Amino acid sequence: MGWTRSAVRTLAERRWAVLDGLCAVGLAAVSVVVVVDRRNVVDWMMVVAVALALTQSLPVAWRRRAPMQVLVVTALSAVGLAALGQPGLPAALTPALALYSLAAAASRRVSVVGLGSAALVTDAALVIDRQPVTYLTIGGMAMVTAWAVGTNARTRRAYLTELQARAARLEADRDGSARQAAAAERHRIARELHDVVTHNVTVMVISAGGARMVADAGADQLRAELACVEQIGRQTLIELRRLLGVLRTEEASVEMREPQPSLARLDALLARTREAGLEVELVVHGQPRPLPQGIDVSAFRIVQEALSNTLRHAGQCSARVEVLYGQDQLRLAILDSGLGPAAGRGRDRPRGRPPAQIPAGGITALGSCLGFWR
């Protein structure tokens, strides 16, 4: 795209250069014709007048590249023609074109100096040519008009340049915000993947260990353990598909994405944990209600991680999940009666033996959460 813009800019500059050249040639032809028509005798004065007519008109071709020089040359040529008594073009025409280019390209101070100089020189040429006061006024007005139009063009160009720079800055800021949002989303996905994989794979490993323990006990218990592993594996695949779906394109199907984890899905989590061999009791205090998404997801993940730790480290035990809905807060407590790895890991617990009950006053807190949303 860069070379395309450069090519378009070059063609535009050449187009204006060609137009200025054609304009200069046309003005030169008209000026020479007027000078020759006024003087029928070919002598040195005609040669000088023709030369001055050409210097008054041809420099217009360079008015965009050297406006100050063109202004000086055209104004002095107009004075010279007036002094010879052979004016060609109107004295204010070509200086006005050069003054417009000067006001459009140079600073205000330089353009004001050019305006004053051009007005004085042009009026001097009209006075030398013995033109009436009306012509002097018209010449001065022509100079002021050319200067005002050129100044407006310069101001507008500066305004458009500032708008383009501001748009570029906003685009850069937007790209930076998009990169930050993408990084935050990647961090969230990584955290979700860690939670999902850690919990579900832990349950699968413990279930597989239980299947190994009851392999000789009977086919029914073995099938039950393997069914638990299969169900947890399927649930893990669904969770992974939901999280990885965020990385897909917009055309990807959104029907494969599951809802965000929340306390409303806590029963399913506890059911999977019970299938892994850990008896879990759910106690809810207060009236359940919708929570802010961040607190809702965090609370679910805390319960999930605490139960995973219980399965891995607490040994043979029971657990209880307490959820307290306050007026503007949420409190979680995940408790178990385990004595740690010394009592035997949960995956080595023989099936068919009921887990120990939680003794009063003998509760070990595994996790807690206090969330505020007001």
C-alpha positions as CSV (number, residue, x, y, z in Angstrom):
1,M,0.0,0.0,0.0
2,G,2.9,2.4,0.6
3,W,4.2,2.3,-2.9
4,T,0.6,2.8,-4.2
5,R,0.2,5.9,-2.2
6,S,3.6,7.2,-3.3
7,A,2.7,6.6,-6.9
8,V,-0.7,8.4,-6.5
9,R,1.1,11.3,-4.8
10,T,3.6,11.5,-7.6
11,L,1.0,11.5,-10.3
12,A,-0.9,14.3,-8.5
13,E,2.2,16.4,-8.2
14,R,3.0,15.9,-11.9
15,R,-0.6,16.8,-12.9
16,W,-0.4,20.1,-11.1
17,A,3.0,20.8,-12.6
18,V,1.6,20.1,-16.1
19,L,-1.4,22.4,-15.4
20,D,0.9,25.2,-14.2
21,G,3.1,24.8,-17.3
22,L,0.1,25.0,-19.6
23,C,-1.2,28.1,-17.7
24,A,2.3,29.8,-18.0
25,V,2.5,29.1,-21.7
26,G,-1.0,30.5,-22.3
27,L,-0.3,33.6,-20.3
28,A,3.0,34.1,-22.2
29,A,1.3,33.8,-25.5
30,V,-1.4,36.3,-24.6
31,S,1.1,38.8,-23.1
32,V,3.4,38.6,-26.2
33,V,0.4,39.1,-28.5
34,V,-0.8,42.1,-26.6
35,V,2.7,43.7,-26.6
36,V,3.3,43.1,-30.3
37,D,-0.1,44.3,-31.2
38,R,0.4,47.6,-29.4
39,R,3.8,48.3,-31.1
40,N,3.9,47.8,-34.8
41,V,7.6,48.8,-35.1
42,V,10.2,46.1,-34.4
43,D,12.9,47.8,-32.4
44,W,14.9,47.3,-29.3
45,M,11.9,48.4,-27.1
46,M,9.7,45.7,-28.6
47,V,12.4,43.1,-27.9
48,V,12.8,44.3,-24.3
49,A,9.0,44.4,-23.9
50,V,8.6,40.9,-25.3
51,A,11.3,39.7,-22.9
52,L,9.6,41.3,-19.9
53,A,6.3,39.9,-21.0
54,L,7.8,36.4,-21.0
55,T,9.4,37.0,-17.6
56,Q,6.0,38.2,-16.3
57,S,4.2,35.0,-17.4
58,L,6.5,32.0,-17.8
59,P,7.6,31.9,-14.1
60,V,4.1,31.0,-13.2
61,A,5.1,27.4,-14.0
62,W,7.3,27.4,-10.9
63,R,4.9,29.1,-8.5
64,R,4.4,26.0,-6.3
65,R,8.1,25.3,-5.9
66,A,9.4,28.8,-5.5
67,P,6.5,31.2,-4.8
68,M,8.6,34.0,-3.3
69,Q,11.0,34.1,-6.3
70,V,8.1,34.0,-8.8
71,L,6.3,36.8,-6.9
72,V,9.4,39.1,-7.1
73,V,10.1,38.3,-10.8
74,T,6.5,38.8,-12.0
75,A,6.0,42.0,-10.0
76,L,9.2,43.6,-11.2
77,S,8.4,42.6,-14.8
78,A,5.0,44.3,-14.5
79,V,6.8,47.4,-13.3
80,G,9.3,47.2,-16.2
81,L,6.5,46.9,-18.8
82,A,4.6,49.8,-17.3
83,A,7.8,51.9,-17.4
84,L,8.2,51.1,-21.2
85,G,4.6,52.0,-21.7
86,Q,3.9,48.5,-23.1
87,P,1.9,46.6,-20.5
88,G,0.9,43.1,-21.5
89,L,-1.1,41.3,-18.9
90,P,-2.9,43.1,-16.1
91,A,-0.2,44.1,-13.6
92,A,-1.8,42.2,-10.7
93,L,-2.6,38.9,-12.4
94,T,0.6,36.9,-12.2
95,P,1.8,38.4,-8.9
96,A,-1.6,37.4,-7.5
97,L,-1.1,33.8,-8.6
98,A,2.4,33.7,-7.0
99,L,1.1,35.4,-3.8
100,Y,-1.6,32.7,-3.5
101,S,1.0,30.0,-3.7
102,L,3.2,31.8,-1.2
103,A,0.3,32.2,1.3
104,A,-0.6,28.5,0.9
105,A,2.9,27.2,1.5
106,A,4.8,29.7,3.8
107,S,4.2,30.9,7.3
108,R,1.8,33.8,8.0
109,R,4.6,36.3,8.7
110,V,6.3,35.5,5.3
111,S,3.0,35.7,3.5
112,V,2.1,39.0,5.0
113,V,5.5,40.4,4.0
114,G,4.8,39.1,0.5
115,L,1.4,40.7,0.4
116,G,2.6,44.1,1.4
117,S,5.5,44.0,-1.2
118,A,3.3,42.7,-4.0
119,A,0.6,45.3,-3.3
120,L,3.2,48.1,-3.3
121,V,4.9,47.0,-6.5
122,T,1.7,46.3,-8.3
123,D,0.2,49.8,-7.4
124,A,3.6,51.3,-8.5
125,A,3.2,49.7,-11.9
126,L,-0.4,51.0,-12.2
127,V,0.7,54.5,-11.2
128,I,3.6,54.4,-13.7
129,D,1.1,53.3,-16.4
130,R,-1.2,56.2,-15.3
131,Q,-4.1,54.1,-14.5
132,P,-7.0,55.6,-12.5
133,V,-7.5,55.2,-8.8
134,T,-10.2,52.5,-9.4
135,Y,-7.6,50.3,-11.0
136,L,-5.3,50.8,-8.0
137,T,-8.1,49.7,-5.7
138,I,-8.9,46.7,-7.8
139,G,-5.2,45.7,-7.9
140,G,-5.0,45.9,-4.1
141,M,-8.2,43.9,-3.6
142,A,-6.9,41.3,-6.0
143,M,-3.7,40.9,-3.9
144,V,-5.7,40.7,-0.6
145,T,-8.1,38.2,-2.0
146,A,-5.3,36.0,-3.3
147,W,-3.5,36.2,0.1
148,A,-6.8,35.3,2.0
149,V,-7.6,32.3,-0.3
150,G,-4.0,31.0,0.0
151,T,-4.0,31.4,3.8
152,N,-7.3,29.5,4.1
153,A,-5.9,26.7,1.9
154,R,-2.8,26.5,4.2
155,T,-5.0,26.4,7.4
156,R,-7.3,23.8,5.9
157,R,-4.3,21.6,4.9
158,A,-2.8,21.9,8.4
159,Y,-6.2,21.0,9.9
160,L,-6.4,17.9,7.7
161,T,-2.9,16.9,8.5
162,E,-3.7,17.2,12.2
163,L,-6.8,15.0,11.7
164,Q,-4.7,12.4,9.9
165,A,-2.1,12.4,12.7
166,R,-4.9,12.1,15.3
167,A,-6.5,9.2,13.4
168,A,-3.1,7.5,13.3
169,R,-2.7,7.9,17.0
170,L,-6.2,6.6,17.7
171,E,-5.5,3.6,15.5
172,A,-2.3,2.9,17.3
173,D,-4.1,3.2,20.7
174,R,-6.8,0.9,19.4
175,D,-4.2,-1.7,18.3
176,G,-2.5,-1.4,21.7
177,S,-5.9,-1.9,23.5
178,A,-6.6,-4.9,21.2
179,R,-3.3,-6.5,22.1
180,Q,-3.9,-5.9,25.8
181,A,-7.3,-7.5,25.5
182,A,-5.9,-10.4,23.6
183,A,-3.2,-10.9,26.3
184,A,-5.8,-10.8,29.0
185,E,-8.0,-13.3,27.2
186,R,-5.1,-15.6,26.7
187,H,-4.3,-15.4,30.4
188,R,-8.0,-16.1,31.3
189,I,-8.0,-19.1,28.9
190,A,-4.8,-20.5,30.4
191,R,-6.3,-20.2,33.9
192,E,-9.5,-21.9,32.8
193,L,-7.6,-24.7,31.1
194,H,-5.5,-25.2,34.3
195,D,-8.6,-25.4,36.5
196,V,-10.5,-27.7,34.1
197,V,-7.6,-30.1,33.4
198,T,-6.4,-30.3,37.0
199,H,-9.8,-31.1,38.5
200,N,-11.1,-33.4,35.9
201,V,-7.9,-35.3,35.3
202,T,-7.5,-35.7,39.1
203,V,-11.0,-37.3,39.2
204,M,-10.2,-39.5,36.3
205,V,-6.9,-40.7,37.9
206,I,-8.6,-41.5,41.2
207,S,-11.4,-43.3,39.4
208,A,-8.9,-45.3,37.4
209,G,-7.1,-46.2,40.6
210,G,-10.4,-47.3,42.1
211,A,-11.0,-49.4,39.1
212,R,-7.6,-51.1,39.5
213,M,-8.5,-51.8,43.2
214,V,-11.8,-53.4,42.4
215,A,-10.7,-55.2,39.2
216,D,-10.8,-58.5,41.1
217,A,-14.0,-57.7,43.0
218,G,-16.5,-57.9,40.2
219,A,-17.4,-56.8,36.7
220,D,-20.2,-54.5,37.9
221,Q,-18.0,-52.3,40.1
222,L,-15.3,-52.2,37.4
223,R,-17.9,-51.1,34.8
224,A,-19.1,-48.4,37.1
225,E,-15.6,-47.0,37.7
226,L,-14.8,-47.1,34.0
227,A,-18.1,-45.4,33.2
228,C,-17.1,-42.6,35.7
229,V,-13.8,-42.2,33.9
230,E,-15.6,-42.0,30.6
231,Q,-18.1,-39.4,31.8
232,I,-15.4,-37.2,33.3
233,G,-13.3,-37.5,30.1
234,R,-16.3,-36.4,28.0
235,Q,-16.9,-33.5,30.3
236,T,-13.3,-32.5,30.1
237,L,-13.4,-32.5,26.3
238,I,-16.5,-30.3,26.3
239,E,-14.8,-27.8,28.7
240,L,-11.7,-27.8,26.5
241,R,-13.7,-27.3,23.3
242,R,-15.5,-24.4,25.0
243,L,-12.3,-22.7,26.0
244,L,-10.5,-23.3,22.8
245,G,-13.5,-22.0,20.8
246,V,-12.6,-18.5,21.9
247,L,-9.5,-18.8,19.8
248,R,-11.4,-19.7,16.7
249,T,-12.5,-17.2,14.0
250,E,-15.9,-15.5,14.1
251,E,-17.3,-18.0,11.6
252,A,-16.7,-20.9,14.1
253,S,-19.9,-22.3,15.5
254,V,-20.8,-20.9,18.9
255,E,-23.2,-23.8,19.6
256,M,-20.3,-25.9,20.8
257,R,-19.5,-23.5,23.6
258,E,-20.8,-24.3,27.1
259,P,-21.9,-21.6,29.5
260,Q,-19.3,-20.1,31.9
261,P,-18.8,-22.0,35.1
262,S,-20.9,-20.7,37.9
263,L,-22.4,-21.7,41.2
264,A,-25.6,-22.7,39.4
265,R,-23.6,-25.7,38.0
266,L,-22.2,-26.6,41.4
267,D,-24.5,-29.7,41.7
268,A,-22.9,-31.2,38.6
269,L,-19.4,-30.7,40.0
270,L,-20.4,-32.3,43.3
271,A,-22.0,-35.2,41.5
272,R,-18.8,-35.9,39.6
273,T,-16.8,-35.7,42.8
274,R,-19.1,-38.2,44.5
275,E,-18.7,-40.6,41.6
276,A,-14.9,-40.3,42.3
277,G,-15.5,-41.6,45.8
278,L,-15.7,-38.5,47.9
279,E,-18.9,-37.9,49.7
280,V,-19.7,-34.2,49.6
281,E,-22.5,-32.3,51.3
282,L,-23.7,-29.0,50.0
283,V,-25.1,-26.4,52.5
284,V,-26.5,-23.1,51.2
285,H,-27.2,-20.2,53.6
286,G,-29.3,-17.3,52.3
287,Q,-31.2,-16.9,49.1
288,P,-29.3,-17.8,45.9
289,R,-29.3,-15.1,43.3
290,P,-27.3,-14.1,40.2
291,L,-23.8,-12.9,40.9
292,P,-21.4,-10.8,38.9
293,Q,-19.6,-13.0,36.4
294,G,-16.1,-12.6,37.8
295,I,-17.2,-13.5,41.3
296,D,-19.4,-16.4,40.0
297,V,-16.6,-18.0,38.0
298,S,-14.0,-17.5,40.7
299,A,-16.3,-19.1,43.4
300,F,-16.9,-22.1,41.2
301,R,-13.2,-22.5,40.5
302,I,-12.3,-22.2,44.2
303,V,-14.8,-25.0,45.1
304,Q,-13.4,-27.1,42.2
305,E,-9.8,-26.7,43.2
306,A,-10.5,-27.3,46.9
307,L,-12.3,-30.6,46.1
308,S,-9.4,-31.6,43.8
309,N,-7.0,-31.0,46.7
310,T,-9.2,-33.1,49.0
311,L,-9.2,-36.0,46.6
312,R,-5.4,-35.9,46.2
313,H,-4.2,-35.1,49.8
314,A,-6.9,-35.5,52.4
315,G,-7.1,-39.3,52.5
316,Q,-10.3,-41.2,53.5
317,C,-12.7,-38.5,54.5
318,S,-15.9,-36.6,53.8
319,A,-16.3,-33.0,52.7
320,R,-18.8,-30.2,53.0
321,V,-19.3,-27.1,50.8
322,E,-20.9,-24.2,52.5
323,V,-22.2,-21.2,50.4
324,L,-23.3,-18.1,52.3
325,Y,-25.2,-15.4,50.3
326,G,-25.0,-12.1,52.2
327,Q,-26.5,-8.8,51.4
328,D,-23.5,-7.6,49.4
329,Q,-21.0,-10.5,49.8
330,L,-20.5,-14.1,49.1
331,R,-18.7,-16.5,51.5
332,L,-17.5,-20.0,50.7
333,A,-16.1,-22.6,53.0
334,I,-14.9,-26.0,51.7
335,L,-14.3,-28.3,54.7
336,D,-13.2,-32.0,55.1
337,S,-12.5,-34.4,57.9
338,G,-9.3,-35.8,56.4
339,L,-6.1,-36.4,58.3
340,G,-3.8,-35.9,55.4
341,P,-1.7,-38.3,53.3
342,A,-0.7,-40.4,56.3
343,A,-4.3,-41.7,56.5
344,G,-4.1,-43.0,53.0
345,R,-4.9,-41.2,49.8
346,G,-8.4,-41.1,48.4
347,R,-7.5,-43.0,45.3
348,D,-6.3,-46.0,47.5
349,R,-9.6,-46.2,49.5
350,P,-11.4,-49.5,49.0
351,R,-14.8,-49.1,47.4
352,G,-17.8,-50.2,49.3
353,R,-16.6,-48.7,52.6
354,P,-18.6,-45.7,53.6
355,P,-16.4,-42.6,54.2
356,A,-16.0,-41.2,57.7
357,Q,-18.4,-38.6,58.8
358,I,-17.2,-35.1,59.7
359,P,-16.8,-34.9,63.4
360,A,-18.1,-31.9,65.3
361,G,-15.3,-29.5,66.0
362,G,-12.8,-31.5,63.9
363,I,-13.2,-29.7,60.6
364,T,-10.2,-28.6,58.5
365,A,-10.8,-25.6,56.1
366,L,-9.4,-26.2,52.6
367,G,-10.6,-23.1,50.9
368,S,-12.7,-20.0,51.4
369,C,-13.8,-17.1,49.3
370,L,-15.2,-13.7,50.3
371,G,-16.5,-11.6,47.3
372,F,-17.9,-8.1,47.3
373,W,-19.8,-6.7,44.4
374,R,-21.1,-3.3,45.5
